[in-house]
Amino acid sequence: MSYPGIVYRDGPTGRRAALAGGPDVWEVILAVRHAAGGDDAKIAGAAEQTGLAERLVRLAVNFASAFPDEVEERIAMNDEAAEQARLQAERRARLLAS
């Protein structure tokens, strides 16, 4: 199945799926996960949060459901980077508190 509107971008962390002219698919999926409510409410909430049309959020969800490993890997990479930044900030704070 093809996903018109999904493009691949290269970057420092490798090739990743994104909405054409928009954010990476994994970023949209995080917004969906953080939105409250059932299916339609999550789509609407993510659309509002990201400034995307609901049809584009649905496209990202459809793509992620077809390629879950690819999207989950990106989310895990983001979580790891956030954890590393948190740890570094804690270490910096301890050094400055001495």
C-alpha positions as CSV (number, residue, x, y, z in Angstrom):
1,M,0.0,0.0,0.0
2,S,1.3,3.5,-0.8
3,Y,1.0,6.5,1.4
4,P,0.7,9.6,-0.7
5,G,1.8,12.5,1.5
6,I,4.5,10.5,3.3
7,V,8.1,11.3,2.4
8,Y,11.4,10.2,3.7
9,R,14.0,12.7,4.9
10,D,17.6,12.1,5.7
11,G,19.2,13.6,8.7
12,P,21.9,13.1,11.4
13,T,20.0,10.2,12.9
14,G,19.2,8.6,9.5
15,R,16.3,8.3,7.2
16,R,12.8,8.9,8.7
17,A,9.2,9.1,7.5
18,A,7.5,12.4,7.6
19,L,4.5,14.2,6.3
20,A,5.3,16.2,3.2
21,G,5.8,19.7,4.3
22,G,5.2,18.7,7.9
23,P,6.7,17.0,11.0
24,D,8.0,13.5,11.2
25,V,5.5,10.7,11.6
26,W,6.8,9.7,15.0
27,E,6.2,13.3,16.3
28,V,2.6,13.1,15.2
29,I,2.2,9.8,16.8
30,L,3.5,11.2,20.1
31,A,0.9,14.0,19.9
32,V,-1.8,11.3,19.3
33,R,-0.7,9.3,22.3
34,H,-0.7,12.4,24.5
35,A,-4.2,13.5,23.4
36,A,-7.2,12.7,25.6
37,G,-10.3,10.7,24.6
38,G,-11.2,8.0,22.1
39,D,-10.0,7.6,18.6
40,D,-11.7,10.7,17.0
41,A,-10.9,12.9,20.0
42,K,-7.2,11.8,19.9
43,I,-7.1,12.7,16.2
44,A,-8.7,16.1,16.8
45,G,-6.5,16.8,19.8
46,A,-3.3,15.9,17.9
47,A,-4.4,18.0,15.0
48,E,-5.0,21.0,17.3
49,Q,-1.7,20.4,19.1
50,T,0.4,20.1,15.9
51,G,-1.5,22.6,13.7
52,L,-2.1,19.9,11.2
53,A,-5.4,19.0,9.4
54,E,-7.1,15.9,10.9
55,R,-6.6,14.1,7.5
56,L,-2.8,14.4,7.9
57,V,-2.9,13.1,11.5
58,R,-4.9,10.1,10.2
59,L,-2.4,9.6,7.4
60,A,0.4,9.5,10.0
61,V,-1.6,7.0,12.1
62,N,-2.3,4.8,9.1
63,F,1.4,4.9,8.1
64,A,2.5,4.1,11.7
65,S,0.1,1.2,11.9
66,A,1.6,-0.3,8.7
67,F,5.2,0.3,9.9
68,P,5.1,0.2,13.7
69,D,8.7,-0.9,14.2
70,E,10.0,2.0,12.2
71,V,8.0,4.6,14.1
72,E,8.6,3.0,17.5
73,E,12.4,3.0,16.9
74,R,12.2,6.8,16.3
75,I,10.2,7.3,19.5
76,A,12.7,5.2,21.4
77,M,15.6,7.2,20.0
78,N,13.8,10.4,21.1
79,D,13.1,9.1,24.6
80,E,16.8,8.1,24.9
81,A,18.0,11.5,23.8
82,A,15.7,13.2,26.3
83,E,16.9,10.9,29.1
84,Q,20.5,11.7,28.2
85,A,19.8,15.4,28.3
86,R,18.1,15.1,31.7
87,L,21.0,13.2,33.1
88,Q,23.5,15.8,31.8
89,A,21.4,18.6,33.3
90,E,21.5,16.8,36.7
91,R,25.3,16.3,36.5
92,R,25.8,20.0,35.5
93,A,23.6,21.1,38.5
94,R,25.5,18.9,40.9
95,L,28.8,20.3,39.6
96,L,27.6,23.9,40.0
97,A,26.2,23.2,43.5
98,S,29.6,22.2,44.8
